[in-house]
Amino acid sequence: MTPPELPPLRDVIARHGLSASKALGQNFLFDGQLLGRIAAIPGDLAEAEVLEVGPGPGGLTRALLAAGAKVVAIERDRRCMPPLAELAAAYPGKLEVIEGDALEIDAPVLFAGRPHIVANLPYNVGTALLVRWLSADWQPWWQSLTLMFQREVADRIVAAPGSDAYGRLSVLAQWRSTARIAMNVHRSAFTPPPKVMSAVVHIVPTDPPDGVRFAILERVTAAAFGQRRKMLRQSLKSVAGAIEALDTVGIDPSRRAETLSVAEFVAVARVLT
């Protein structure tokens, strides 16, 4: 299907008197070519189901629809409903807009199959949403995650053991999925420009699951990296059985959290599970 001709996004925003809300963590992207590259990261989206969180006035939404996706967009900013309604009218049956907070909506029930999640996430809820999606039963209800983060957060998601960025998010993202930085986005691409650089992270679930409870792995990593400069014998004191679990899997309790591999954290969590 040939995409319909749409007015420039800047004109739409001006006509509706919109401006990015700092309280909602909004920064708008206008570059259609850049947005098209982001929409292409998950692969062929023709007739694919896609969840988008925080579409704002619909810049990335346009690119996803042009790629042939069927999009469910969750937006809490009521000001953005009119331009999104215009976009839905231009793509009949292809865009459903839900007004609400993505942290409070049961997203899996909105889809018949397993959607891709593609979003320029609001900075103030991005990490919380990522952890929620990673905590899903495995295989998860989504096919892939293509998410815009502050570059610092993106680095933490893909970091390797021993690096300063390696931490809780690294382990949670990598223990049963692959995570990579798909592209960097300069701060000047946004309106208004944020103070930090951004990056798009692509995460794909892997098989098989480890038989480890997410809640336990999260508890272990939170304690270990909460006091990352201390030895594990100190930082894991608050987790019942963790010190004994280190001994069971042969990990020296005098090591520090950033020296453990993802597999070693999973081994400890497996014992506790």
N, C-alpha and C positions, 0 to 999 in steps of 0.2 A: 504494500500500500504506500502510495506517495504521501509523505507527511504534508499536512495542510500548511499553508502560508500563515505565519503568526507575526504579529507586530513585535518589534524589538522589545526585549525584556525591560530595558531602561524606560521605554515609553509606557509600558504597562505599570511599572512601579510609580512613575511620575503621575500617571492618570489616577491611580488609587491613593496617592499621597502617602506611600509607604516609605519607611526608613528602618534600618536594621536596629533591633532592640538589644541593647547591651545586657539587659536583665535576662533575656532569653538566649543569650550566647549566639546571636545571629551575626553572620557575615555573608553578604550576597556575592555570588559568582555570576558574571555576565558573559564571559568568553564562551561562545557556543562550541568552538573547536575543542577547548579544554574540557568542557562538560561532556562532549561526545567521546573523548578519550577515556574519561572516567566510566561512562556507561558501557564502554567496550571491554573493560577489564574482566568482568565475569564470563565473557564469551558471547555466543549467539543468544540474544534475548528474544528472538522472534517467538511470539506467543507464550513466552515464559512469564510466570508470576513473579512479581517483585514487590518487596516491602521497602518503602522509603520513609524515613523518619525526619521530620523537620524540613519539609520541602520549601518553606518560605513562600515566595511568590512563584516558584515553579521552574527555576533554571535547570536543575538536574532532572526534574520531572520531564521537561521537554525532551531532553536527550534520551531518556529511557523510553518514552513513548515513540520517539522517532526511530528507535532501535527495534520497535515492534513489541515491547513488553506490555503486559497487563499490570498496572500499578495500583497498589493500595498505599495511599500516603496518609500518614498521621501527623497532624499539625495542631499545636495548641494555641497559636496566635490567630485570634479571630480576624484580625485585619487582613490576613492572607487568604481568607475564604473566597472573596469575590474573584481575584485573579485565578485561583485554582479552579473555581467553577467555570470560568471562561475556557480554561484549558481542557476541562472535562467535556465541555460542549464541543470543542474542536476535535476531540478524539472520542466519539460516542462509544460507550461500553468498554473503554480501555482504562479509565481512571476513576477510582473511588477515593474520595477524600473523607477522612474521619477526623473530626475536631476533638482533640483530647490530648492527654499526657501519655506518651509512649510507655512510661514507667508504670502506668496504671491500667493499660489495655492488654487483654489476653490476645496477643497477636496471632498465635498459631491457629485459632479458630476462624480466622478471617480467610483462610486459604484451603482449597481443595487438595492441593499437593504441597510440595516442598519449595518455597520461594527462595529466590536470591534476595539478600538484604543489601541494598545500595543506598548510602546516605552520606551527606555532608553533615555529620552529627553536630548538634549544638555543643560547644565546648563544655558547658556546665553539666551535661548528663551523659557524655560520650562513654566514659569509663564504666559508669554504672550499667549502661545498656549492654556494653560488650561483655561484662562479667555475667549478666543475666543470660545472654545468648550462649555463652560458653558453658553455662551450668545446665543446659538442656540435656535431656536423655540422649544417649548416643545409639544409633545415628540421630542427629538433631533434626528438628522440624524445618531447618533451613538448609539450602544447598551450599551456599557460600556467603561470606561477608565481604563487602567492598566498602570500606569506611574511611572517611576523612577525619584525621586527628591532628592536634598540634604535633609538630615533628618530635618533640620530646616524648610524648606518649607513644607515638609510632615506634620510636627507637626502643622504648621499653618493651613493647609487644614482641619485637623480633630479636631482641638482644641475646647474645650467647653468654654462657657461664664465664665468669671472670671479668666481665666488662662492668663499668660503672652503671650502665643502664639496666643490667640484668636484675630481675626481681620477681615479685609475685605475679605481675601481669605476664611476664615472659613464660613462666612455668604453666600458668593456667591456659595460655593461648597455644602452647607448643606440645603439651603432653598427649593430645589426641587430635591434633590438626597441624597443618603447615601454615606458617604465617610469613609473608614477605611484604616489603615496601614496594608497591607497584609503580608509584610515581611521587615525585616531590612537587609541591605547589608553593610558589613564591607568595609572600604576604601581599605583594602589589596586585595579585590577581583578584583580591577581594575588595568589596565596598561595604563598609569602610575597611581599610587595611588593618588586620590585627597586629599586635605587637610581636607575634611569633610566626615562624615558618610553619607550614603544614605538610602533611604527607598522606597519601592514600594507602591503606593497608588492605591486602587481600588474604583472606583466611579460608581454607578449605578443610572440612573434616576428613579424618583418615580412619581406616579400619585396622585391626579390630579394637574395640574398647578394652581398657586395661582391667576392668573389674574393680576399679577404685572409686569410692564415693567422692564426688566433687567437693562436698562440704568438708570432708576431712582433709583433702589436699589443700583447699583454701585456708583452713585453720592452721595447718602446718606452715604453709608459705607466709601467711600473715604474721605468725609469731617469729619465724626465722628472719624475715626481712624487716620486721618491725624493729629489730635490734641487730641490724646486719653487721655491725662492727664487733659484736660479741661472738664468742664461741658458741657452737650449737648447744653445748651442755648448759649454757646460761639462757640463750634465747628461746629454747624449746621447753623450759621448765614448766611453762603454763599449760602445755599440751599433755594430758595424761597419757602415759605409756610411750611418749615420743623418744625419751632417752634410751629406754629398753629397745625400741624399734631400731634406733641407730646401731646398737650392738648386734641385733639380729641380722641386719643386712650388711654389717661390716664397715660402717662409716665411722671414722674417728671423730668423737664428739668435740675435739679441740679445733676442728675445721670451722670456717665461717660460711654463712649461707651462700654467698656469691660464688663459692668454689664448687658447690654441688651441681651436678648436671640435672637436667629435667628428669632423666631416668632414675637418678638416685632419689629425688624428691618423691617420685611416683612409687619407688620401692618402699620408702618409709610409710607413705600413706596406705599402701597395700597391706602392710603388716597391721596398721591401726584399723583398717577396714575389717 
